[in-house]
Amino acid sequence: MKLNLLNTIARGRKAAFATVAIAAMAAATAYASPIHIYNGGFNTSSNSSNELSNGSYHGATVSGWTNQQNVNAYNFVFVHGDSSANSSYGHNDVSLYGNPTSPDGGSFLALDSDFGQGSVSQEINHLIVGDLVTISFDFAGAQQVGANGASTDYIAVSLGGQTLDTQTLDDPSHGFTGWYSESLTFTATNTSELLSFLAVGTPSGVPSFALLDGVKGSQTAPSPVPEPESLVLLATGLLGLGGIVRSRFSK
């Protein structure tokens, strides 16, 4: 009789623990939903590689994206198959060491990290305030043909008033770093936020470019924290159950 009672209580305690564990896992599970970022691969653009329009130069446009105006932002779109780009200084006069190509076979942006810094941006809508927003993309570093000396590149990524930096890539003289994948997570503070990318490089005077492609986004609700009151009630119930067992066996 006592053995049967002990087995029953043990099974009950295991079931209780299993139920709580499942509930906790379900509460902690967060599902990411995609964010609409238009033309994140920069494939919808002018039909030739060119410097982006920047207020003083009427060049290429990339659908969905805005090149920073009135700062002479020296940013380019490189279309698949082109090894050089037109610029405000001449025809086909900008090319990159390593002749980089897009990771997805399409176009990519080359953002000047020193000579003419300026951001490219897009307004992101339908965000949920408080959600975690993850921006993922591919980036690389490359030096302009004709330049000499090692340099570094990273991209400062901003969402609204928050800014996070990628890792810093070391570019050897006449080099191309290859492509890297990056994911940065922000917290939405408004339903619409401006997403922007700004290349930063050193040392000053060594023309280098940060390359950007494959921009994607997702948002996830923060994982809920179990309420302390619920955990206390569970612990109290289990202790009480153990007390009943000890009481019956002591009689």
N, C-alpha and C positions, 0 to 999 in steps of 0.2 A: 504493500500500500504506500509506504513512504517512498519506495523507489519510483513508483508510478507518478506520485505527486512531484518528485524531484525532476523527473524527465519532462513532465508537463510544464513546470515552471521554467526549466532551461529552454524548452522550445519557445515559450512565450517571450523570454528575454531576447533570444536570437531574432525572433520575428520583429520585435520592437526596434532592436538596433538596425536591422535590415531596412525597415520602413523609414526610419530617420535618415539613414545613409542615402537611400534613394531620393527622398525628399530634398535633402541637402544638395545632391548632385543636380537634380532638376532645377532647383532655385539658382544654382551657380552657372547653369548652362546658358550662354548668351549666343544669339544667332546674328551673324553679320549680314546686313543687307547692302547691296551695291548702291553706290552714289553715281548719279549720271554726270560724267565728265565728258563733254563733247570733244571729239577729235583728239583723244589723248595720245594717239600715235602720230599726230601732225601730218596725216596723209592727205587731208583735204586742204590744199594750199595752192599757191601759184604753181604753174606747170614747169618752173625752172628754179634752180638753186639761186638764192638771192638774199641780200640783206633785208631785214624786216623794216617796214616803214616806221619811222621814228619821229616824225614831226618836221625834220629838216631834209629827209631823204624819202622819196616816194618809191618804195621797193615792194617786196613781197608781203602778202597777208596770209595768215593761217586761220582758217575758220574756227571760231569759238574762242580764240586767244587774242589778247591785246598786248602789243609791245609797248613798253613804257615810253611816253612821249616827252618831248622837250628836254631830253637829257642826252640826245645823240646815242641812244642805246645801240651798241654794235653787236646785234644778234642776227643769226642767220637760220634759214631753213635749207637743209641739204636734201634734195629729192633723190630717190633711188636711181642709181646709175650715174649720178654726177659726182665728179671728184673735185670740182671747184665751184665757187659761187661768185656771182657779181656783187659788187659793193659800190658804195658811194665814191670810191676811189678809182674804180675801173672795172673792166669786163673780165670775168673769170680770174680775178686777181687774189682770191682767198681760197687756199687749199690747206689741208691738214696732214701732218705727218702720220703715217700708218694707213692713210686712205680709209678711215673708218666707215663702216656701213651699219645700217639700222639692225638691231637684234631681231626685229620682226620682218625685215626685208622691205620696209617702206621708207618713209622720211624720218628725219630727226632734226632737233634744234641744236645749234652751236651757240652758246651764250658766252660772250666775251667777259672774262673775269678780271680784267684790269683796265684796258685802254678805254673802253666805252661801256661801263657797267650800266645795266638797266634791266628791270624785271620783265618777265612775261606773266600774264595773269588771266584768270577766268573766274567769273562769279559762279559759286556753287550754291544751288538752291535745294529746298525740301529737306533741310537738316532738322534734327530733333535736338532741341536745347538739352544739354547734359549728356548726350550720347558721345561715345568715343569715335572719332573720325580717323581712319587710317588711310594715308595717302601712300601708294606704292608706285615705283617707277624704276627705270633703268637709267644709269648715268655713267659718264666716263670723263676722262681728261685727255686733251690732245693739244699739241702745240702747232701754231700756224707755221706753214712752210716759210723759211727765210729767217725765222727767229732762232736764237741760240741760248743755251743755258737751261738748267733744270728749273722746274717750277712746281707749284702745288695748286690744286683746285678743290673746292667744295661748293655745294649749293645750299644757300639759305632758303628754306621753304617756310612760307608764312600762310596761316589760315586765320583770317581776321587779325586780331592783335597778338597772336601767338606765333613765334618763330622758332624753328628747330633746324639744326644743321646736319647735313650728311657727314659721313666720314670724310677725311681729307685724303685726296689721292696725290701721290708723288709722281710727277711727270718727268722722266729723264729728258735731257736735251734731245730734240728731234724725235720725241716719243709720243706714244699713244698707250694709255693705261689698260685698254680693254674695258668691257662693260661690267658694271656691278649693279646688283639689285638692292634697292633700299625701300624700307617701310618706316614711316614716321607717324606717330599717333598723337592727335590733338583732342581737345574737348570742345564740342560745339557750344558757342555762347549765343548764337543767333540762328534763325532759320535759314538765313542766307549769309555766306561768308566769301570774302575774296581770297582765292588760292593763288599764290604767286611764287615764282622761282627766280632767284637772283644768284648769279655766279660770283664767286669770290676767289681771287687767286693771289699768289705771291711768287717771286718778288715783283715789285712794281717795275714796269718797263719791259718785262718779258712777255710778249703776247702769248696767252694761252686761252683755251676755251674749255668750258664744261659742257659736255654733250648731254642731252636729255631726250628720253623717249618712253613710250609705253606707260603714260600716267593713268592710274586707276584709283578708285576710292571705294571705301565701304564704311558703314557706321554700325556700331554695336552698343546696345544698352549696357551700362555698367552692371556688373554682377551684384545682386542684392546680398546684403550681409544678414546672416541669420539673427533673428531677434533674441537677445539674451534671455528674455522671459520664457521663451519657448524651450530653450536649452535647460533652464533651471527647472521647469516643470517636468521635463523628461527625466532629468537626473533624480528629482524627488520621487517620481513614480517608480523608477527602477530600484532606488534604495528602499522604498516602502515594500516593494515586491520581495526583495531579499529579506527584509525584516519578518514578513509573514512566514516565509519558509523556515527561518531560524526558530521562530516562535512555535511552529507546529512540531518541529523536530525535537524541541526541548521538553515537550509534554510527554 
